[in-house]
Amino acid sequence: MELLVDIGNTNLKWTRRGVGPAPGLEPMRVLRHHGGLPLDLLAAWEGLEKPLRARVACVGAPKVAEGLSRLCRAYWGQEPEFVHPKPVWRGLTVAYADPSRLGVDRWLALLAARQLLDRPVLILDAGTAITYDLLLADGRHLGGLILPGIETMRQALLANTQIPRVEPEEIADCWATDTATAIAVASLDAPVALAERLLRQLATAAGTEPVLLTTGGDAERLLARLQSSARHVPDLVLQGLALVAD
């Protein structure tokens, strides 16, 4: 078995992948790391058989990566392999002049999207930040955009205004009649509206209808507000990491 780990800004996600002619991924596990190695991870990995290798994608706190490395050494006597973006890989060409500036999670999501579909794709990854990446059917990455995540957006607004600290209430309506609900609705509709706009722009650039792929811990909160159909792939980054493992 191979161990695949995605360290995000808030969550640590992991799975195992079999080896052989048709390896598959086990169900994804998710733990909140709070800037350090989660204690639950120690318990979850203690009984695991030694993996053939451990591959890691990290955009989170260095302390989490350091703790994970120590854990791999303590449990299995091996160093994890940290993955980094490449300018051209498996038919994917990154738009960034300096690919190292592209988050490895975004790069892996693009790899997975390229493998899953042979159509233009908009990837919406909703986490601590919300990222958008546009991919043509021939594997050319056009670039992307980044917004604060839902909770990051709300916290930034409350921290920089005199709005009372109130618990936002999410509703299905398009507008609100109180401040808390107004914040809640807008922080959902803003990233959705940008996704819809990017889909139209990608359709024009590609000359055909693109597919919207959603992933990330907050993606399901946005799905209900999207007018366009979307395919939700919670383990998209880990699927990309599995391709690098190949």
For each residue, the residues with C-beta under 8 A, 3 or more apart:
1: 16 17 18 19 49 51 52
2: 16 17 18 19 23 51 52 53 54 55 242 245
3: 14 16 17 48 51 53 54 55 80
4: 14 15 16 17 25 54 55 56 238 241 242 245
5: 12 13 14 54 55 56 57 68 80 241
6: 12 13 14 56 57 105 108 237 238 241
7: 12 33 56 57 58 59 60 64 65 68
8: 11 12 13 59 60 105 127 128 217
9: 59 60 61 127 128 129
10: 32 33 60 127 128 217
11: 8 30 31 32 33 127 217
12: 5 6 7 8 30 31 32 33 38 41 60 64 68
13: 5 6 8 28 29 30 31 235 237 238
14: 3 4 5 6 28 29 41 238
15: 4 25 26 27 28 29 235 238
16: 1 2 3 4 25 26 48 51
17: 1 2 3 4 23 24 25 26 242 245
18: 1 2 23 24
19: 1 2 23 52
20: 23
21:
22:
23: 2 17 18 19 20 242
24: 17 18
25: 4 15 16 17 28 235 238 239 242
26: 15 16 17
27: 15
28: 13 14 15 25 234 235 238
29: 13 14 15 44
30: 11 12 13 217
31: 11 12 13 38 40 41 44
32: 10 11 12 38
33: 7 10 11 12 36 37 38 60 61 64
34: 38
35: 60 61 63 64
36: 33 61 63 64 67
37: 33 41 42 63 64 67 68 71
38: 12 31 32 33 34 41 42
39: 42 43
40: 31 43 44
41: 12 14 31 37 38 44 45 68 71
42: 37 38 39 45 46 71
43: 39 40 46
44: 29 31 40 41 47 48
45: 41 42 48 71 75
46: 42 43 75
47: 44
48: 3 16 44 45 51 75
49: 1
50: 75 76 78
51: 1 2 3 16 48 54 76 78
52: 1 2 19
53: 2 3 78 81 245
54: 2 3 4 5 51 72 76 78 80 81
55: 2 3 4 5 80 81 82 83 241 244 245
56: 4 5 6 7 65 68 80 81 82 83
57: 5 6 7 82 83 104 105 108 237 241
58: 7 64 65 82 104
59: 7 8 9 103 104 105
60: 7 8 9 10 12 33 35 64 65
61: 9 33 35 36 64 65
62: 65 66
63: 35 36 37 66 67
64: 7 12 33 35 36 37 58 60 61 67 68
65: 7 56 58 60 61 62 68 69 82
66: 62 63 69 70
67: 36 37 63 64 70 71
68: 5 7 12 37 41 56 64 65 71 72 80
69: 65 66 72 73 79 80
70: 66 67 73 74
71: 37 41 42 45 67 68 74 75
72: 54 68 69 75 76 78 79 80
73: 69 70 76 77 78 79
74: 70 71
75: 45 46 48 50 71 72
76: 50 51 54 72 73
77: 73
78: 50 51 53 54 72 73
79: 69 72 73
80: 3 5 54 55 56 68 69 72
81: 53 54 55 56
82: 55 56 57 58 65
83: 55 56 57 104 108 241 244
84: 100 104
85: 94 96 99 100 102 103 104 107
86: 89 94 99 107
87: 93 94 99
88: 92 93 94
89: 86 92 111 244
90: 111 114 115 243
91: 114 139
92: 88 89 107 110 111 114 135 139 141
93: 87 88 139 140 141
94: 85 86 87 88 99 102 107 110 141
95: 140 141 142 143 144
96: 85 99 101 102 141 143
97:
98: 101
99: 85 86 87 94 96 102 107
100: 84 85
101: 96 98
102: 85 94 96 99 106 107
103: 59 85 106 107 131
104: 57 58 59 83 84 85 107 108
105: 6 8 57 59 108 109 125 237
106: 102 103 109 110 123 125 131 133 144
107: 85 86 92 94 99 102 103 104 110 111 240
108: 6 57 83 104 105 111 112 236 237 238 239 240 241 243 244
109: 105 106 112 113 123 125 133 213 215 236 237 240
110: 92 94 106 107 113 114 123 133 135 141 240
111: 89 90 92 107 108 114 115 240 243 244
112: 108 109 115 116 233 236 237 239 240 243
113: 109 110 116 117 121 123 135 213 236
114: 90 91 92 110 111 117 121 135 139
115: 90 111 112 239 240 243
116: 112 113 213 233 239
117: 113 114 121 137 211 213
118: 137
119: 137 208 209 210 211
120: 134 135 136 137 202 203 205 206 208 209 210 211
121: 113 114 117 134 135 210 211 212 213
122: 132 133 134 135 195 198 199 202 210 211 212 213
123: 106 109 110 113 131 132 133 135 144 213 214 215 236
124: 130 131 132 191 195 212 213 214 215 216 219 222 230
125: 105 106 109 130 131 132 133 214 215 216 219 236 237
126: 130 149 150 191 214 215 216 217 218 219 221 222
127: 8 9 10 11 130 149 216 217 218
128: 8 9 10 149 151 152
129: 9 146 147 148 149 152
130: 124 125 126 127 146 147 148 149 150 191 216 218
131: 103 106 123 124 125 144 145 146 147
132: 122 123 124 125 144 145 146 147 194 195 198
133: 106 109 110 122 123 125 141 143 144
134: 120 121 122 141 142 143 144 198 201 202 205 210
135: 92 110 113 114 120 121 122 123 139 140 141 142
136: 120 139 140 141 142 205 206
137: 117 118 119 120 206 208
138:
139: 91 92 93 114 135 136
140: 93 95 135 136
141: 92 93 94 95 96 110 133 134 135 136 144
142: 95 134 135 136 202 205
143: 95 96 133 134
144: 95 106 123 131 132 133 134 141
145: 131 132 194 198
146: 129 130 131 132
147: 129 130 131 132 153 190 191 194
148: 129 130 152 153 156
149: 126 127 128 129 130 152 153 218
150: 126 130 153 154 187 188 191 218 221 222
151: 128 154 155 218
152: 128 129 148 149 155 156
153: 147 148 149 150 156 157 187 190
154: 150 151 157 158 168 183 184 187
155: 151 152 158 159
156: 148 152 153 159 160
157: 153 154 160 161 163 183
158: 154 155 161 163 165 183
159: 155 156
160: 156 157
161: 157 158
162:
163: 157 158 166 179 183
164: 179
165: 158
166: 163 179 180 183
167: 180
168: 154 180 181 183 184 187
169: 180 181 184
170: 181 184 185 188 221
171: 176 181 184 185
172: 224
173: 176 185
174: 185 189
175: 182 185
176: 171 173 179 180 181 182 184 185
177: 181
178: 181 182
179: 163 164 166 176 182 183
180: 166 167 168 169 176 183 184
181: 168 169 170 171 176 177 178 184 185
182: 175 176 178 179 185 186
183: 154 157 158 163 166 168 179 180 186 187
184: 154 168 169 170 171 176 180 181 187 188
185: 170 171 173 174 175 176 181 182 188 189
186: 182 183 189 190
187: 150 153 154 168 183 184 190 191
188: 150 170 184 185 191 192 221 222 225
189: 174 185 186 192 193 225
190: 147 153 186 187 193 194
191: 124 126 130 147 150 187 188 194 195 222
192: 188 189 195 196 222 225 226
193: 189 190 196 197
194: 132 145 147 190 191 197 198
195: 122 124 132 191 192 198 199 212 222 226 228
196: 192 193 199 200 226 227 228
197: 193 194 200 201
198: 122 132 134 145 194 195 201 202
199: 122 195 196 202 203 210 212 228
200: 196 197 203 204
201: 134 197 198 204 205
202: 120 122 134 142 198 199 205 206 210
203: 120 199 200 206 207 208 209 210
204: 200 201 207
205: 120 134 136 142 201 202
206: 120 136 137 202 203 210
207: 203 204
208: 119 120 137 203
209: 119 120 203
210: 119 120 121 122 134 199 202 203 206
211: 117 119 120 121 122 231
212: 121 122 124 195 199 226 228 229 230 231
213: 109 113 116 117 121 122 123 124 230 231 232 233 236
214: 123 124 125 126 219 222 223 230 231 232 233
215: 109 123 124 125 126 219 232 233 234 235 236 237
216: 124 125 126 127 130 219
217: 8 10 11 30 126 127
218: 126 127 130 149 150 151 221 222
219: 124 125 126 214 215 216 222 223 232 234
220: 223 224 232
221: 126 150 170 188 218 224
222: 124 126 150 188 191 192 195 214 218 219 225 226
223: 214 219 220 226 230 232
224: 172 220 221
225: 188 189 192 222
226: 192 195 196 212 222 223 229 230
227: 196
228: 195 196 199 212
229: 212 226
230: 124 212 213 214 223 226
231: 211 212 213 214
232: 213 214 215 219 220 223
233: 112 116 213 214 215 236 239
234: 28 215 219
235: 13 15 25 28 215 238 239
236: 108 109 112 113 123 125 213 215 233 239 240
237: 6 13 57 105 108 109 112 125 215 240 241
238: 4 6 13 14 15 25 28 108 235 241 242
239: 25 108 112 115 116 233 235 236 242 243
240: 107 108 109 110 111 112 115 236 237 243 244
241: 4 5 6 55 57 83 108 237 238 244 245
242: 2 4 17 23 25 238 239 245 246
243: 90 108 111 112 115 239 240 246
244: 55 83 89 108 111 240 241
245: 2 4 17 53 55 241 242
246: 242 243
